[in-house]
Amino acid sequence: MVVVIRYLLWIGDETVREAARRVLHLVLDGQRAEELMRSYGEQLIEQGLQQGLARGRQEGLIRGRTEDILRILTARGVHVDEEARLRILTCTDMAALDLWFDRALNATSLSDVFVDRSQ
């Protein structure tokens, strides 16, 4: 029964959650029902926190990598036009950013960074 209630709490809208709360209070004593609801709420908060932290870490890694690429290109004297700057700054593919980073280390032009060598 508790598993079903948790499932309803997980997928339901506010109306379903309120109905689940009432069923819990009917089946369990009030204190136990509140403990279960509080426990479930704490689990959701923790899950949201962990997802937010993971997303933040990933965004931080991407942001750092884009800035590193631009710094390397600037240090190497490679002119980065606005189109290339936006391409780098808006890229969210870490594999592509890693490739561009490696290429930027020896680049003498933007084409050295963005060239498709698979052809």
Stockholm file with secondary structure:
# STOCKHOLM 1.0

chainA/1-119         MVVVIRYLLWIGDETVREAARRVLHLVLDGQRAEELMRSYGEQLIEQGLQQGLARGRQEGLIRGRTEDILRILTARGVHVDEEARLRILTCTDMAALDLWFDRALNATSLSDVFVDRSQ
#=GR chainA/1-119 SS CHHHHHHHHHHCCHHHHHHHHHHHHHHSCHHHHHHHHHHHHHHHHHHHHHHHHHHHHHHHHHHHHHHHHHHHHHHTTCCCCHHHHHHHHHCCCHHHHHHHHHHHTTCSSHHHHHCCTTC
#=GC SS_cons         CHHHHHHHHHHCCHHHHHHHHHHHHHHSCHHHHHHHHHHHHHHHHHHHHHHHHHHHHHHHHHHHHHHHHHHHHHHTTCCCCHHHHHHHHHCCCHHHHHHHHHHHTTCSSHHHHHCCTTC
//
